[in-house]
Amino acid sequence: MAFSFEDRSFVVVTSGMTRISNQKFKKVFNQRPRMLPHDQVETMTGYRIGGVCPFALNDGVKVYLDYSLKKHDLLYPAAGDLNAAICLSLDELEKYSRAAGWVDVEKEIAK
C-alpha cells in the first residue's frame, strides 16, 4: 500500500488480507495513514495502481514490511503490473526491497 507524507511517499507491504490500523499506523509513523491519491501513485512510485511492487521504486520511496508477512513462508508481491507477481521468501523480500524496517500496522480482526 502506498502512503504519503507531505511530498514524500512510502510503501508498506502487508499480508494480502490485512487492513491497516489507524492507531498503530499513527504510533509508528506519527501521523494518520494517508494513502497516495490515485492520480499520484504512478508518478510517486513508478508503478500504476495494482502493480506497485516493493522493489525498484522511484528514488526516495522507502519500503516498510509489516509483521503480518511473517505468517507466510512464500510471498507473492506485485511485480510492476496488475497481472504480474513474483514468488519470494521472506528473506528475499527483505533483501530485494531494501526495507527501511519492520512495522506493526495490521488491524486485529475480532474472531
Secondary structure, 3 states (H helix, E strand, C coil): CEEEECCEEEEEECCCCCCECHHHHHHHHCCCCCECCHHHHHHHHCCCCCCCCCCCCCCCCEEEEEHHHHHCCEECCECCCCCCECCEEHHHHHHHHCCCEEECCECCCCC
